[in-house]
Amino acid sequence: MKRRYIIKNLSQGAIAATGVAVVGGCQGEQKQASSNPTDTNNLPTINWQMATSWPVSLEIIFGGAQVLAERVKALTNGKFIIEPRAAGEIAPGLEVLNVVSQGAVQAGHTAAYYYIGKSPALAFGTSLPFGLTAQQQSAWFYEGGGLAQLQEIYAKNFNVIQFPAGNTGTQMGGWFRQEVKTLNDLKGLKMRIPGLGGQVMAKLGVTVQTLAGGEIFQALQTGAIDAAEWVGPYDDEKLGLNKVAQFYYYPGWWEPGATLEVQVNLDEWKKLPPSYQAALQTAAHESNTIMLARYDARNNEALARLLATGTQVRPYSQEILEAAEKASFALYDEFAAKDGDFKAVYEPWKQFRERIYAWNNLNEGSFTRYSYGKLQV
């Protein structure tokens, strides 16, 4: 699939100005039913199902799919309806990409790094250890060429087009049944941690497992795992992880700005009228913004509740952080040496990371160090 066929520079301003950006030459294959893009009288009624990786009980992350569906419906005057379904209703939580790619369901809401076994480059769609914060991730997606590169990979390998549709912000570093002060304390631990973060932990001696969110509590409770990371205080409290593990670590260095995404089967995407495509893209932007706002607003209150129930908050030691960072970039070099898609994304991503780190260290970093330096965690 040639790059010119991939949606580029998707911003709300661009969507408003152009009305639509289309993959695979769809614009040439379809005619707009009305000259007025807000007039849906002559457009079809479409009903889609959306598989997700989330239980309904996690209302912020599952809510990302709901916000998207609600906005699509509103923007199309009720003509384009998407029904989000909880993990397990249509497909298991870690199989969303598979069913969307196969066309068994039109769309999904999930995390790209669940599928790095298919292509390690998909990790860039969610978050890389010691990578980009939520704000930096958006800059890379929309202005750094990242989204266009990932869409090319999805189209070529999976017959899917995807858009960012949620962000958790910087996550916490997981729940442990015992303290982990040194690298030796990590060796032999069984931990639920997906994505490249899991592969880095494996390099540090951890036995890694990938479980859907709804399975974590029972695994910790029964001792099937010794530790687990999920998202942050609000969702972790919802899962009851504080009831089965005492020690809560920070920071979540493997997910400094974890993006969730809406995945759409490319054949189904091409069938959509251009105004419906634009509505879905706009709704994905809104979902991306609202999810991050909700997490930032609610995590601090949830953390206070966790502390009140006996949770012990601990920082990762400098030894662990430095070893993890070194292992992360060694892993990236390994992938780049053997996977062309990963290398094609990694090299410009790394350059972008260096530039935006330098800029944010100067502007936001200096403000943060001054303003937050006196606070006690």
N, C-alpha and C positions, 0 to 999 in steps of 0.2 A: 504494500500500500504506500503510495508516494506521499511525501510530507504535505504536498499541497492539498491532499484530500483530508487532512486532519484539522480539526478545529483549533485555531490558534488565538492566543491573546484574548481568552474569554474573560471579559470584565463586564460588569453590569452596564458601564457606560458604552462599551462596544456593542453589547446586545441591544441597548436602547437605540443606538445610532444606526445599526445595520439591520436590526430586526431578526437576523438569523445567520448562523454559520453552519454549514452542512458538511457531513462526512460522505465520501464516496460519490460525489457528484450528484447528491440527491436533489439539489436545486434544479439541475437540468432535467431530472426525471419526473419532477412533480410541478404542477402549476398551482399557484396560490389561488384558493377558491374565492378570495375577496381582496380587493385592493386595500381595504382597511384591515390592518393586522389585528385589531381588537374586535372585529366583527366575526363572530363564530357561527352566525346563523346558518351558513352554507357549509360548515365543516362537520365532519363525522363525530359521532359519539364513540369514544374509545374507552375500554375498560381493561386495565392491566392488573396483574398480580405482582407483588414485590416480595421476594424472599429476603429475609434478613438474618443476620448472625446474632440477634439480640433477644433476650427474654423481655416480655412486656413490662415486667417489674422494674427494669432499668429504664425509667421513663425519659431520661434525658437522651440517652444514646438511641433507644428505640424511637424516641421523639424526633430525632433527626430525620428518620424516614417519614414520620407523620407530618412534620412541618413541610417537607418537600411535597408530599401528596396533597396536603391542604392548599398549598400555594399554586400548584399546577391546576387543581380544580378551580380555584378562584380566578386565575389568570385566563382560563379558557371558558369561563361562564358555565362551569359544570359539565363541559363536554368531554374532557379528558380526565378520567378517574383512575387513580392508582391506589391499590389496597395493600398496605404493608402487612406482612404476616410474620409472626414471631418465629424464632429459630425452631426448627423441628416440624412446623406445620406444613411447609412445602418441601423443605430440604434441611438436613442437619446444618448447624450454624457454620461449620467450616467447609461447606460444599456449595456456597452461594455462587461463586464464580463458575463452577462446573455446570450448574443447571441453567445459568444465564447463557453461558457459551453454547450449550447444546440447544438452546431455544425451548427448553422445557418450561421456562418462565420468562416473561419479558424483561424483568428488571430485578435488581437486588441491591441491598444496602449492607455493606460489609467493610472489612479492613483488608487492604491489598496484601499486607504482609502475611496473612494466613496462607497465601498461595506461593510462597517463595520456592517451594519444591518444584513448581512448574517453571518458574523463571525468577532468579534472584533479583532481577531488576524491578520486580513488583514492589520490593521493599521501599523504594523511593516514593511510592504512592501513599505510604502511611508515615513512616519515620525511620530514620537510621540512628543507631547509637552515636551519641555525640554529634548529632546532625543539627537540624534547623528547628527553631521554635515555631509556634503557630504563625506568628506574624512573618517570620522569615520564610516559612514554608509557602505562605500565600504569595509572597513576593517572587519566590522561585517558580511557582506554578504559573502565575499570570503574567509576569514580566521577565522571567529568566529563561523561558522556553521549556520549563519542566513538563508542563501539562501536555504540550504538543508532542514531546518525545515519548511520554508514557502512552498517549493515545495511539501513537504509531505502533508501539509494541503490542498493545491490547488488540488493535485491529488485525495486525498481522498474525498473531499467535492464537487469539481466542475469539475472534469475530465479535468483539465487544467494544463499546465506547464508554468511557467513564468520566465522571466529574467529581471534584471534591464536594462533599456534602456533610461536613461536620468536622469538628476538631475538639479534642479533649483538653488542649493545653499541655503543659509539662506534667507528666504523670508522677505518681509516687513510686518508690523503689521496691514495693512488695512487702508481703507479710511472711514472717519467719517464726517458726515454733521455738527456735533457739537463737541467741545472739550470734552475729557474724562480724567479728572484729578484724579478722585477718583473712588472707587468701586461703590459708589452710582450713579455715572454718567453712569455706564453700565446697571443699572437695567432698564428693560423694553425696551432697544434698540432692534430693529429688525436687525439682522446681517446675511449676507451670509458668512458662514464659515463651511466647511465640516470636516469630520473626527473626531478624538478624541478632536481636538482643539475646535470644535463646542460643544462637550459635556462638556468640561471644561468651556467654555463661558456660557453655560446654567446653570452650577452650580453657576456662578457669577451673574446670574439674566438676562442674555441676551436671547432674543427670537431668536432661531437659525433657519436659512433656508439654504437648500442646492440647489444651482443653478449651471447649467453649465456656463462656462465662457462667452459664447455668450449672456446670459440672464442678466448679472449683470448690465450693463449700464442702460437698460430700467427700471430695478427694482429700482435702485437708483434715476433715473430721475423722476419717477412717485411717489416716496415716499413709494413704497411697502416695501422697506428696508431703514434703517437709516445708515447702514455701510456695508462694504464688504471688504473681503480680496481676492486677487487673487494670484499674484506671486511677482512681484517687479517692479521697475520703467519702464523698457522697455516694458513689456507686459501690465502693467497697463495703460501706456500712449497709447498703441495701442487700448485698449478698451475705451479710453476717460474718464476714471474714474475721472481724475482731473477736468473735466468739470462739474461734478455733485456732487462732494464732495471736500471740501477745506483742511481738516486736514488729514495728512498722518503720520501714527504712525509706530514706530519701537521699538524693533525688532519683527519679526514674531516668537515669542517663540514657537508657535505650529508646525512650520515647519523649524527646523534648518538645514535640509538637505533633502529636499523632492525629493524622487526618483519616477520616472515614470517607467512603465514596459511594455514589450511586453508579451501578453498572447496568448497562442497557445492551441487550442483544442487538448487534449491528443491523441485522436484517429488519428487525422490528423498528429500529430507529429510522431507517430509510423510508419506512412506510408512513411515518408521521408527517402531517402538514408542517411546513416551516414554522408557522406560528406556535405550534405545539412543541416543536424542538426548542424554540426560544423560551417558551414558558418553563420547560423542564430545566434548562440551563439557569434561568433566573432563580427558580425555586431552589436549585442546588446551592447557589451562592447564598441565599437567605438561610438555608439550613446550616451551611458552614459557619455563618456568623452567629446565629442564635444558639447553636449548641455550645460554642466556646463561651458565650456570655453567660449561659446558664451554669456551666461548670465553674467559671470564675466566681460567680455570685454565691454559689452554694457550698463549695468545697470547704471554705474556712469555717462555716458554721458546723458542718459535719465533723471536721477535725476536732473542734472543741468538744463535741459530744463523745467522740471516740476517746479523747484524753480523759474525760470524766468517768469513763467506764473501765479505766485501767490500762488502756493501750500505751505502750512504751515506744515513743518516737526516737529513732536513732539515725544519725548520718552514716552513710558509707564512709569507711576510712579512706584516707588519701592513698594508701597502698592499693586498695581495691579499685578505686577510681582510675588511678594511673595505669594499673594493669589492664583494666577493661578498655580504656581508650587505646592503648597500644595494641591490644588484641583486635579491636574493632577495625582499625585501619590496616592491620595485617590481613584481616579477612577480606576487606574490600579489594586489596591488591590481588589476592588469590582469585576472587571472582572476576576481576577485570582481565586477568591473564587467560581465563578459560571461557568466558562468556561474553560474546560480542555485544549483546544488548546491554548488559550491565556496564561494560566499558564505555559504550556510547553515551550513557547517561552520567556515569560516575565522573568522568573527566571534567565536563562543564559544571556539574554540580559542585565538585570540590573547589573549583575556581570561584564559583558564586559564593560558596560558604565562606571562603577566606575573605572575600571582599565585604560581605555583609557583616561578618563577625567584626572586622576592623571598624566599620561604620557604627555598628550598634555598641561596640565597646566605648567608642568616643561619645556618642550622644546618650543613648539609654543607659549604658553601663555606668557612666559617671553619675548620672542621676540616681540610679538604683543603689550604687555603693554609698552615696551620701545619705539618701533618704531612708534606706532600710538597714543601714549598718548598725544602728543602735537597737534594733528589734531583737527580741529573744524568741527562738523557735520553741 
